[in-house]
Amino acid sequence: MPVPYDIALIAGRREELLARTLASFADRVFPNFTIGKVIVNIDPFMNDVAEGDRCEALVRQWFPEATVFRPRKADFASAVKRVWAATTAPRVLHLEDDWLALEPITPDRVEALLEAGVGSVTFTHSNKHTRGRPDQLARRTYTTEDGTVREVLENCHSTSPGVFVGDFLRQAAAVMRPKMDPERQFSRALNPELEALAFPLRCVFMNGQSSRFLIEDIGRTYREARGIVRSKNRFRAIWVQVPPTSDGAV
């Protein structure tokens, strides 16, 4: 029996990006999986309500029965928490609205990596630093009672596109904190409950077969063209629009 997968999709009001992402994954990924629920969050991030409506319509073109959340306020962590908590399948394919699949992704390749002790599989892309290792790790600094400082590499799970073991993802959703960057909560001393859950489980990189990378980030170029930058508060996932200078530069 094929393993069922839910799809968890985090989106803003960015019709252009969402259309490309859905078309890409519908071509190279979705048909290869046994899909259960499709759960989508469209935050009021960028553009207007009408564009949010068009984004929801796009989702329903591919998945008419999808559950679509449309919160009043944008908060990336709350969106992740909300969507993850609504899943029920043994596996969850986590996506955002600004990624392209560069080659086919199949469940046999994913399942081969989900051995005992693995909580998630993250798809490689050019912005991800692997440190030449098979697992995703984050550097943490600890100070002991005698003042000794030591650095340790801890398991770090990703909110880039990838697959989570369903039970692990839902337990993570239960303790994830709103407003804080959801990915950094896994390893940056922001959420001890989540770290206690996540550190024992590995996050394995899944590389491409035709090239090193499996996916492409199309969101960075889109944001740069519109002057959208991350807030200086590095622990919160907040994006702000920087007004252009007199010469048109951002």
GUSE-407519 format. One record per atom (N, C-alpha, C): x, y, z; residue number from 1; atom name. Coordinates in steps of 0.1 Angstrom, whole numbers, plus 2048, in hexadecimal, padded with zeros to 3 digits. Example, Ala and Ser with C-alpha at 12.3 -4.5 7.8 and 13.67 -1.06 7.14 Angstrom:
BEGIN
xx;yy;zz;pos;site
884;7C7;84E;1;N
87B;7D3;84E;1;CA
884;7DF;84E;1;C
880;7EA;847;2;N
889;7F5;847;2;CA
881;800;84F;2;C
END
This chain:
BEGIN
xx;yy;zz;pos;site
808;7F4;800;1;N
800;800;800;1;CA
809;80D;800;1;C
806;816;7F7;2;N
80E;823;7F7;2;CA
80B;82A;804;2;C
816;831;809;3;N
814;83A;815;3;CA
80D;846;811;3;C
802;84A;818;4;N
7FB;856;815;4;CA
803;863;819;4;C
802;86D;811;5;N
808;87A;814;5;CA
7FE;885;814;5;C
7FE;88D;81F;6;N
7F7;89A;81E;6;CA
800;8A5;818;6;C
7FA;8AF;812;7;N
802;8BB;80E;7;CA
7FF;8C6;816;7;C
809;8CD;81C;8;N
808;8D9;824;8;CA
80F;8E4;81C;8;C
807;8EE;818;9;N
80C;8F9;810;9;CA
80A;906;817;9;C
815;90E;818;10;N
815;91B;81E;10;CA
817;925;813;10;C
80D;92F;813;11;N
80E;938;807;11;CA
80A;946;80C;11;C
80E;950;804;12;N
80A;95E;806;12;CA
801;961;7FA;12;C
7FE;96E;7F9;13;N
7F5;972;7EE;13;CA
7FE;976;7E2;13;C
804;96B;7DC;14;N
80D;96D;7D1;14;CA
809;963;7C6;14;C
800;967;7BE;15;N
7FA;95E;7B4;15;CA
805;959;7AA;15;C
80D;962;7A6;16;N
817;95F;79C;16;CA
820;953;7A1;16;C
825;954;7AD;17;N
82E;94A;7B2;17;CA
826;93D;7B5;17;C
81A;93E;7BB;18;N
812;932;7BE;18;CA
80F;92A;7B1;18;C
80B;931;7A7;19;N
808;92B;79A;19;CA
814;922;795;19;C
820;928;796;20;N
82C;921;791;20;CA
82F;915;79A;20;C
82E;917;7A7;21;N
831;90C;7B0;21;CA
827;901;7AE;21;C
81A;903;7AE;22;N
810;8F9;7AC;22;CA
812;8F1;79F;22;C
815;8F9;794;23;N
817;8F2;787;23;CA
823;8E9;787;23;C
82E;8EE;78E;24;N
83A;8E6;78E;24;CA
838;8D9;796;24;C
832;8DA;7A2;25;N
831;8CE;7AA;25;CA
826;8C5;7A5;25;C
81C;8CB;79E;26;N
811;8C3;798;26;CA
817;8BB;78C;26;C
821;8C0;786;27;N
828;8B9;77B;27;CA
832;8AF;77F;27;C
839;8B1;78A;28;N
845;8A9;78D;28;CA
844;8A2;79B;28;C
83A;8A5;7A3;29;N
83A;8A0;7B1;29;CA
82C;89A;7B4;29;C
822;8A2;7B5;30;N
815;89D;7BA;30;CA
810;890;7B4;30;C
810;88E;7A7;31;N
80A;882;7A1;31;CA
812;875;7A6;31;C
81E;877;7AB;32;N
825;86B;7AF;32;CA
821;866;7BD;32;C
819;86E;7C5;33;N
816;86B;7D2;33;CA
807;867;7D4;33;C
804;85F;7DE;34;N
7F7;85D;7E3;34;CA
7F3;868;7EC;34;C
7EB;872;7E7;35;N
7E8;87E;7EF;35;CA
7DB;87D;7F7;35;C
7DC;880;803;36;N
7D0;881;80C;36;CA
7CA;88F;80C;36;C
7CD;896;818;37;N
7C8;8A3;819;37;CA
7D2;8AD;813;37;C
7CC;8B8;80E;38;N
7D4;8C4;80A;38;CA
7D0;8CF;812;38;C
7D9;8D5;81A;39;N
7D6;8DF;823;39;CA
7DF;8EC;820;39;C
7D8;8F7;81E;40;N
7DF;903;819;40;CA
7DC;90F;823;40;C
7E6;917;825;41;N
7E5;923;82C;41;CA
7E9;92F;823;41;C
7E0;938;820;42;N
7E3;944;818;42;CA
7E3;950;821;42;C
7EF;954;825;43;N
7F0;960;82E;43;CA
7ED;96D;826;43;C
7E8;977;82D;44;N
7E7;984;827;44;CA
7F4;98B;826;44;C
7FE;985;81F;45;N
80B;98A;81D;45;CA
80D;98E;80F;45;C
810;99B;80C;46;N
811;9A1;7FF;46;CA
804;9A1;7F8;46;C
802;9AB;7F0;47;N
7F7;9AD;7E6;47;CA
7E9;9AD;7EE;47;C
7DE;9AC;7E6;48;N
7D1;9AF;7EC;48;CA
7C8;9A2;7EE;48;C
7BC;9A5;7F3;49;N
7B3;99A;7F5;49;CA
7AF;993;7E8;49;C
7AE;99A;7DE;50;N
7AA;994;7D1;50;CA
7B5;98B;7CC;50;C
7C1;98E;7CF;51;N
7CC;985;7CB;51;CA
7CC;978;7D4;51;C
7C8;97A;7E0;52;N
7C6;96F;7E9;52;CA
7BB;965;7E4;52;C
7B1;96B;7DF;53;N
7A6;964;7DA;53;CA
7AA;95C;7CE;53;C
7B2;962;7C5;54;N
7B7;95B;7B9;54;CA
7C1;950;7BD;54;C
7C8;952;7C8;55;N
7D1;947;7CD;55;CA
7C9;93B;7D2;55;C
7BE;93E;7D9;56;N
7B6;933;7DD;56;CA
7B0;92C;7D1;56;C
7AB;933;7C7;57;N
7A6;92D;7BB;57;CA
7B0;924;7B4;57;C
7BC;929;7B4;58;N
7C7;921;7AE;58;CA
7C9;913;7B5;58;C
7C9;914;7C2;59;N
7CA;908;7CA;59;CA
7BF;8FE;7C7;59;C
7B3;903;7C6;60;N
7A7;8FB;7C3;60;CA
7A6;8F6;7B5;60;C
7AD;8FC;7AC;61;N
7AE;8F6;79F;61;CA
7B5;8E9;79F;61;C
7BF;8E8;7A7;62;N
7C7;8DB;7A9;62;CA
7C1;8D2;7B3;62;C
7BC;8D8;7BE;63;N
7B6;8D0;7C9;63;CA
7A9;8D6;7CE;63;C
79E;8D2;7C7;64;N
791;8D8;7CB;64;CA
78D;8D7;7D9;64;C
791;8CC;7E0;65;N
78D;8C9;7ED;65;CA
797;8CE;7F8;65;C
7A0;8D6;7F4;66;N
7AB;8DB;7FD;66;CA
7A4;8E3;809;66;C
7AB;8E1;814;67;N
7A7;8EA;820;67;CA
7B0;8F7;81E;67;C
7AA;902;81E;68;N
7B1;90F;81C;68;CA
7AF;918;827;68;C
7B9;91C;82E;69;N
7B8;926;839;69;CA
7BC;933;834;69;C
7B4;93E;838;70;N
7B6;94B;834;70;CA
7B6;954;840;70;C
7C1;954;848;71;N
7C1;95C;855;71;CA
7C1;96B;852;71;C
7BD;973;85C;72;N
7BC;981;85B;72;CA
7CA;988;85B;72;C
7D3;981;863;73;N
7E0;987;865;73;CA
7EB;97D;860;73;C
7F5;982;85A;74;N
800;97A;855;74;CA
80A;976;860;74;C
80D;96A;862;75;N
817;965;86B;75;CA
81B;957;867;75;C
827;957;862;76;N
82D;94A;85C;76;CA
82C;93F;866;76;C
830;941;872;77;N
831;936;87C;77;CA
822;931;87F;77;C
819;93A;880;78;N
80B;936;882;78;CA
806;92F;876;78;C
809;933;86A;79;N
805;92C;85E;79;CA
80A;91D;85E;79;C
817;91C;861;80;N
81D;90E;861;80;CA
816;906;86C;80;C
815;90C;878;81;N
80E;904;883;81;CA
800;900;87F;81;C
7F8;909;879;82;N
7EA;906;876;82;CA
7E9;8FB;86C;82;C
7F1;8FC;861;83;N
7F0;8F2;856;83;CA
7F6;8E5;85B;83;C
801;8E4;862;84;N
806;8D8;866;84;CA
7FD;8D1;870;84;C
7F6;8D8;879;85;N
7ED;8D2;882;85;CA
7E1;8CC;87C;85;C
7DE;8D0;870;86;N
7D2;8CB;869;86;CA
7D5;8BF;860;86;C
7E1;8BA;860;87;N
7E4;8AE;858;87;CA
7E1;8A2;860;87;C
7E0;897;859;88;N
7DD;88A;860;88;CA
7E5;87E;85A;88;C
7EC;880;84F;89;N
7F2;875;847;89;CA
7FF;871;84E;89;C
804;865;84B;90;N
811;860;850;90;CA
81D;869;84B;90;C
81B;86F;83F;91;N
825;878;83A;91;CA
81F;885;836;91;C
827;88F;836;92;N
822;89D;832;92;CA
82C;8A3;829;92;C
828;8A7;81D;93;N
830;8AE;814;93;CA
82E;8BD;816;93;C
838;8C3;81C;94;N
837;8D1;81F;94;CA
83D;8DA;814;94;C
835;8E4;810;95;N
839;8ED;805;95;CA
836;8FC;809;95;C
83D;905;802;96;N
839;913;802;96;CA
836;917;7F4;96;C
832;923;7F2;97;N
82C;927;7E5;97;CA
837;92D;7DB;97;C
844;92B;7DE;98;N
84E;931;7D6;98;CA
859;928;7D2;98;C
856;91B;7CF;99;N
860;911;7CC;99;CA
85C;90A;7BF;99;C
866;906;7B7;100;N
864;8FD;7AC;100;CA
86B;8F0;7AE;100;C
864;8E5;7A9;101;N
86A;8D8;7A9;101;CA
873;8D7;79C;101;C
87F;8D4;79E;102;N
888;8D3;792;102;CA
888;8C6;78B;102;C
884;8BB;792;103;N
883;8AE;78D;103;CA
878;8A6;794;103;C
874;89B;78F;104;N
86A;893;796;104;CA
86F;88E;7A4;104;C
865;88F;7AD;105;N
868;88A;7BB;105;CA
85D;87F;7BD;105;C
862;873;7C2;106;N
85A;868;7C3;106;CA
85A;862;7D1;106;C
84F;85C;7D6;107;N
84F;857;7E3;107;CA
85A;84C;7E7;107;C
85E;845;7DD;108;N
868;83A;7E0;108;CA
875;841;7E4;108;C
878;84C;7DE;109;N
885;853;7E1;109;CA
884;859;7EF;109;C
878;85F;7F2;110;N
876;865;800;110;CA
876;85A;80A;110;C
86E;84F;808;111;N
86D;845;812;111;CA
87A;83E;815;111;C
883;83D;80B;112;N
890;837;80E;112;CA
898;83F;818;112;C
895;84C;819;113;N
89D;854;823;113;CA
896;854;831;113;C
889;851;831;114;N
882;852;83E;114;CA
884;845;847;114;C
891;843;84A;115;N
894;837;852;115;CA
891;83B;861;115;C
893;832;86A;116;N
891;834;878;116;CA
89A;840;87D;116;C
894;849;885;117;N
89C;854;88A;117;CA
89C;860;881;117;C
895;860;875;118;N
894;86B;86C;118;CA
886;871;86E;118;C
885;87E;870;119;N
878;885;871;119;CA
874;88C;865;119;C
87E;890;85C;120;N
87A;897;850;120;CA
885;895;845;120;C
880;898;839;121;N
889;898;82D;121;CA
888;8A6;827;121;C
893;8AD;825;122;N
892;8BA;81F;122;CA
898;8BA;811;122;C
891;8C0;807;123;N
896;8C0;7F9;123;CA
8A1;8CB;7F8;123;C
8AC;8C7;7F1;124;N
8B7;8D1;7F0;124;CA
8B4;8DC;7E6;124;C
8BA;8E8;7E8;125;N
8B9;8F3;7DF;125;CA
8C6;8FB;7E1;125;C
8C8;905;7D8;126;N
8D5;90C;7D8;126;CA
8D7;915;7E4;126;C
8CD;918;7EC;127;N
8CF;920;7F7;127;CA
8D1;918;804;127;C
8D1;90B;803;128;N
8D2;903;80F;128;CA
8E1;8FE;810;128;C
8E6;900;81C;129;N
8F4;8FC;81F;129;CA
8F4;8EE;826;129;C
8FA;8E5;81F;130;N
8FA;8D7;824;130;CA
906;8D4;82C;130;C
910;8DC;82C;131;N
91D;8D9;833;131;CA
923;8CC;82F;131;C
91F;8C7;823;132;N
925;8BB;81E;132;CA
91F;8AF;826;132;C
914;8B0;82D;133;N
90F;8A5;835;133;CA
902;8A0;830;133;C
8FE;894;833;134;N
8F1;88F;82E;134;CA
8E5;895;836;134;C
8E7;89A;842;135;N
8DC;89F;84B;135;CA
8DE;8AE;84C;135;C
8D2;8B5;84F;136;N
8D2;8C3;851;136;CA
8D5;8C5;860;136;C
8DF;8CE;862;137;N
8E3;8D0;870;137;CA
8E4;8DF;872;137;C
8E3;8E4;87F;138;N
8E5;8F1;883;138;CA
8EF;8F2;88E;138;C
8F8;8FC;88E;139;N
902;8FE;898;139;CA
8FC;905;8A4;139;C
8FE;8FE;8B0;140;N
8F9;904;8BD;140;CA
905;906;8C6;140;C
905;911;8CE;141;N
90F;913;8D8;141;CA
909;911;8E6;141;C
910;909;8EE;142;N
90C;907;8FB;142;CA
917;90B;905;142;C
912;911;910;143;N
91C;915;91B;143;CA
919;90C;927;143;C
923;905;92C;144;N
921;8FC;937;144;CA
922;904;944;144;C
91F;8FE;950;145;N
91F;905;95D;145;CA
92D;90A;960;145;C
938;904;95B;146;N
945;909;95E;146;CA
94A;914;954;146;C
940;918;94B;147;N
944;923;942;147;CA
94A;91E;935;147;C
94B;911;933;148;N
951;90C;927;148;CA
946;90D;91B;148;C
94B;912;910;149;N
942;914;905;149;CA
945;909;8FA;149;C
93B;902;8F6;150;N
93D;8F8;8EC;150;CA
932;8F9;8E1;150;C
937;8F6;8D5;151;N
92E;8F6;8CA;151;CA
929;8E8;8C6;151;C
91D;8E6;8C3;152;N
917;8D9;8BF;152;CA
90E;8DB;8B3;152;C
90F;8D1;8AA;153;N
906;8D1;89F;153;CA
8FA;8C9;8A2;153;C
8EE;8CF;8A2;154;N
8E2;8C9;8A5;154;CA
8D9;8C6;899;154;C
8D1;8BC;899;155;N
8C7;8BA;88E;155;CA
8BE;8C6;88C;155;C
8BC;8CA;880;156;N
8B4;8D6;87D;156;CA
8AA;8D3;872;156;C
89E;8D5;874;157;N
893;8D2;86A;157;CA
890;8DE;863;157;C
88B;8DD;857;158;N
889;8E8;84D;158;CA
87B;8EA;849;158;C
877;8F7;847;159;N
86A;8FA;841;159;CA
86C;8FD;832;159;C
877;8F9;82C;160;N
878;8F9;81E;160;CA
870;8EC;819;160;C
86D;8EC;80C;161;N
865;8E0;808;161;CA
86C;8D3;80C;161;C
864;8C9;810;162;N
869;8BC;814;162;CA
85D;8B4;81A;162;C
861;8A9;820;163;N
857;8A0;825;163;CA
85A;89E;834;163;C
84F;89E;83C;164;N
850;89B;84A;164;CA
849;88E;84E;164;C
84E;887;858;165;N
846;87C;85E;165;CA
83A;883;864;165;C
82E;87E;861;166;N
822;886;866;166;CA
821;888;875;166;C
824;87D;87C;167;N
822;87F;88B;167;CA
82C;889;890;167;C
838;889;88B;168;N
842;893;890;168;CA
83E;8A1;88C;168;C
839;8A3;880;169;N
835;8B0;87C;169;CA
829;8B5;884;169;C
820;8AD;888;170;N
814;8B1;890;170;CA
818;8B4;89E;170;C
822;8AC;8A4;171;N
827;8AF;8B1;171;CA
82E;8BC;8B1;171;C
836;8BF;8A6;172;N
83D;8CC;8A5;172;CA
833;8D7;8A4;172;C
828;8D6;89D;173;N
81E;8E0;89C;173;CA
818;8E3;8A9;173;C
816;8D9;8B2;174;N
810;8DB;8BF;174;CA
818;8E4;8C8;174;C
825;8E4;8C6;175;N
82E;8EC;8CF;175;CA
834;8F8;8C8;175;C
832;8FA;8BB;176;N
837;905;8B4;176;CA
831;912;8B9;176;C
839;91D;8BA;177;N
835;929;8BF;177;CA
832;933;8B4;177;C
827;93B;8B5;178;N
824;945;8AA;178;CA
82F;950;8AA;178;C
82F;957;89F;179;N
838;962;89D;179;CA
846;95F;89B;179;C
84C;956;8A2;180;N
85A;952;8A0;180;CA
85C;94B;893;180;C
868;94D;88D;181;N
86B;945;881;181;CA
869;936;883;181;C
861;92F;87B;182;N
85E;921;87E;182;CA
86A;918;87D;182;C
873;91B;873;183;N
87E;913;871;183;CA
889;915;87C;183;C
88B;921;880;184;N
895;924;88A;184;CA
890;91F;898;184;C
883;91D;89A;185;N
87E;917;8A6;185;CA
884;909;8A8;185;C
887;902;89D;186;N
88C;8F5;89F;186;CA
89A;8F4;8A4;186;C
8A2;8FF;8A4;187;N
8B0;8FD;8A8;187;CA
8B7;909;8AE;187;C
8B0;915;8AF;188;N
8B7;921;8B3;188;CA
8B4;925;8C2;188;C
8B1;91C;8CA;189;N
8AE;91F;8D9;189;CA
8A2;928;8DB;189;C
899;927;8D2;190;N
88D;92F;8D3;190;CA
881;928;8D9;190;C
881;91B;8D7;191;N
876;912;8DB;191;CA
87B;905;8E1;191;C
87D;905;8EE;192;N
883;8F8;8F4;192;CA
87A;8EC;8F2;192;C
86D;8EE;8F2;193;N
864;8E2;8F0;193;CA
866;8DC;8E2;193;C
867;8E5;8D8;194;N
868;8E0;8CB;194;CA
876;8DA;8C9;194;C
880;8E0;8CF;195;N
88E;8DA;8CD;195;CA
88E;8CC;8D4;195;C
888;8CB;8DF;196;N
888;8BE;8E6;196;CA
882;8B3;8DE;196;C
878;8B7;8D6;197;N
871;8AE;8CD;197;CA
87A;8AB;8C0;197;C
880;8B5;8BB;198;N
886;8B4;8AE;198;CA
895;8B0;8AE;198;C
89D;8B3;8B9;199;N
8AB;8B0;8B9;199;CA
8AE;8A1;8B7;199;C
8A6;898;8BD;200;N
8A9;889;8BB;200;CA
8A6;884;8AD;200;C
8A0;88C;8A4;201;N
89C;887;897;201;CA
8A4;88E;88C;201;C
8A8;886;882;202;N
8B0;88C;878;202;CA
8A8;892;86D;202;C
8AD;89C;866;203;N
8A8;8A1;859;203;CA
8B1;89E;84E;203;C
8AD;896;845;204;N
8B6;891;83A;204;CA
8B5;899;82E;204;C
8C0;89C;827;205;N
8BF;8A3;81A;205;CA
8BC;899;80F;205;C
8B3;89E;806;206;N
8B0;896;7FA;206;CA
8B5;89E;7EE;206;C
8BF;899;7E8;207;N
8C5;8A0;7DC;207;CA
8BF;89C;7CF;207;C
8C1;8A4;7C5;208;N
8BC;8A1;7B8;208;CA
8C4;896;7B1;208;C
8BF;890;7A7;209;N
8C5;886;79F;209;CA
8CC;88B;793;209;C
8C6;895;78C;210;N
8CC;89B;780;210;CA
8D5;8A6;784;210;C
8D4;8AC;78F;211;N
8DD;8B6;795;211;CA
8DC;8B5;7A4;211;C
8E4;8BD;7AB;212;N
8E4;8BC;7BA;212;CA
8D7;8C0;7C0;212;C
8D0;8CA;7B9;213;N
8C5;8D0;7BF;213;CA
8B8;8CA;7BA;213;C
8AE;8C9;7C3;214;N
8A1;8C4;7C0;214;CA
897;8CF;7BD;214;C
898;8DB;7C3;215;N
88F;8E6;7C2;215;CA
896;8F3;7C0;215;C
88E;8FD;7BB;216;N
893;90A;7B9;216;CA
88B;914;7C1;216;C
891;91E;7C8;217;N
88A;928;7CF;217;CA
887;934;7C5;217;C
87B;936;7C2;218;N
877;941;7B9;218;CA
872;94D;7C1;218;C
872;94C;7CE;219;N
86D;957;7D7;219;CA
876;963;7D9;219;C
883;960;7D9;220;N
88D;96A;7DB;220;CA
88D;975;7D1;220;C
88D;971;7C4;221;N
88D;97B;7B9;221;CA
880;983;7BA;221;C
875;97C;7BC;222;N
868;983;7BD;222;CA
868;98E;7C8;222;C
86D;98A;7D4;223;N
86E;994;7DF;223;CA
877;99F;7DC;223;C
883;99C;7D6;224;N
88D;9A7;7D3;224;CA
887;9B1;7CA;224;C
880;9AC;7C0;225;N
87A;9B5;7B6;225;CA
870;9BF;7BC;225;C
86A;9BB;7C7;226;N
860;9C3;7CE;226;CA
864;9C9;7DB;226;C
871;9C8;7DE;227;N
877;9CF;7E9;227;CA
872;9C8;7F6;227;C
870;9BB;7F6;228;N
86B;9B4;802;228;CA
878;9AE;809;228;C
87A;9B2;816;229;N
886;9AD;81D;229;CA
881;9A8;82A;229;C
88A;9A0;830;230;N
887;99A;83D;230;CA
889;9A4;848;230;C
880;9A4;852;231;N
882;9AD;85E;231;CA
88F;9AB;864;231;C
895;9B6;86A;232;N
8A2;9B4;871;232;CA
8A1;9AB;87D;232;C
895;9A9;882;233;N
893;99F;88D;233;CA
895;991;887;233;C
8A1;98B;889;234;N
8A4;97E;882;234;CA
89C;972;888;234;C
896;974;893;235;N
88F;969;899;235;CA
880;968;895;235;C
87B;972;88E;236;N
86D;973;88A;236;CA
86D;973;87B;236;C
863;96B;875;237;N
862;96A;867;237;CA
859;976;862;237;C
85E;982;861;238;N
857;98D;85D;238;CA
85D;994;851;238;C
855;996;846;239;N
85A;99D;83A;239;CA
854;9AB;839;239;C
85D;9B4;835;240;N
858;9C2;834;240;CA
85C;9C7;826;240;C
855;9D1;821;241;N
858;9D7;814;241;CA
860;9E4;817;241;C
86B;9E5;810;242;N
874;9F0;811;242;CA
871;9FA;806;242;C
86E;A06;808;243;N
86B;A10;7FE;243;CA
877;A12;7F5;243;C
875;A14;7E8;244;N
881;A17;7DF;244;CA
887;A24;7E2;244;C
894;A26;7DF;245;N
89A;A33;7E0;245;CA
897;A3C;7D4;245;C
89C;A48;7D4;246;N
898;A51;7C9;246;CA
89D;A4C;7BB;246;C
8A7;A44;7BB;247;N
8AC;A3F;7AE;247;CA
8A5;A32;7AA;247;C
89B;A2D;7B3;248;N
894;A21;7AF;248;CA
899;A15;7B6;248;C
8A5;A16;7BC;249;N
8AB;A0A;7C3;249;CA
8A4;A07;7D0;249;C
8A4;9FA;7D4;250;N
89D;9F7;7E0;250;CA
8A8;9F8;7EC;250;C
END
